Amino acid sequence: MVKFTVEDRDGSRQEVEVPEDMGLNLMETLKAFEYNILATCGGIALCATCHVKLLGGGENLPEVGDAEGQMLDTLMDSESNSRLACQLKVDDTLQGCIFKICGDEHE
């Protein structure tokens, strides 16, 4: 099991525990836990509507890839700790991380 913390837009935090053998990415996991993530492109790094910021941990996360970096560059609120949740596979690299959900809420 992989445990990490999610901070919602209202500042509330919840520890999430997910089996790492399900093949999910962070965006799919956030949707499964009913966080309000639009994820318009379905997880192929074309929309940036699954923007999160890494607030803690993450020393073992993979580097930002080209497609992810290009999408993040289009965001006004992108920072050095910004990531696209669709590009982060749920595995032991997420253990102990703290992610903040960014962007506007979508219905």
N, C-alpha and C positions, 0 to 999 in steps of 0.2 A: 504494500500500500504506500502511496505517496501522499504526504500531508503538506499543505501549503495554506496560506491565508489570503482571503479575498476581501478587499475594502471596496464597498459599494460607493456610488456617487454621494450618498448622504453621510459618509464617514463611518458607517457601521462595518464591523469586521466579523468574519466568520471563518473558522478553520474548516477546510475541505479535505476529505480523505477519499482518494480514488485508487482503484486497482490499476497498476501500471501496465497490465497485460491486455487491456481492452483496446489498445491502438488509437485512443482518442487524442485530440490536441486540446489545448487549454480553452479555445473558443467553444468547442463542442461540450466540454465539461461545464463551462460557465452556463451555457444554455440548458444543459441537463439539470443543473442546480437552480434553474429558473431565474438567473440574472438577466436583466434587460439588455441584451446584446443584439444588435440588428444583424450583423454578419451577412450583409447583402450579397457578397460574392460567393458565399458558401465555403470559404476557407482557402482561396487561392491567391491571397495577397493582392487583390485588385481594388479594394474599396476602403480599407482602414477603419471600418466601422466596428472593429473588435480591438481597438486601441487600448492598451493597458500600460501602466507605468510600474516598473519594478522598484518597490520601496525598500526591499531588504532581501538578503540572500542573493542567489543567482550567480555565484562565483563559477559554477560549472555549466551555465547555460551556453548553448551554441552561439556563435557570433551572428550578428544580423546579416542575412543574405542580401543579395543584390535587389531582388524584387521587393523584399520587406523594406529595405533601406529607401528605395525609390518611393514607395507608398508613404512611409513615415515623413519623408521630405515634403510631402504635399500638405501636411497637417500644421495648422497655426500653433498648436499647443504641444508639438513634438519636442521632446528633450532627449538628452543622452541616455536616459533610462527608459525610453519608450520602446515598446515592442508591439507586434501584432499577435494577439492570442492564437490566431489560426496557425502561426508558424512555430509554436512551441508545443512539442510533443509531450504528453504526460508520461514522464519517466523519472528516474531518480535525480535528474538535474533540477527538477522543480521542488525537491524536498526542502522545506523550510523557507521557501520564497514567500514574499508578501507582494501581491499584485493589487494595484488600484485601477478600477474600471474608469475609463475616461470617456469623453465625448458626451453628446446630448443623449438624454433618455429617449427611447423610441417605443412606440406602442405596438 
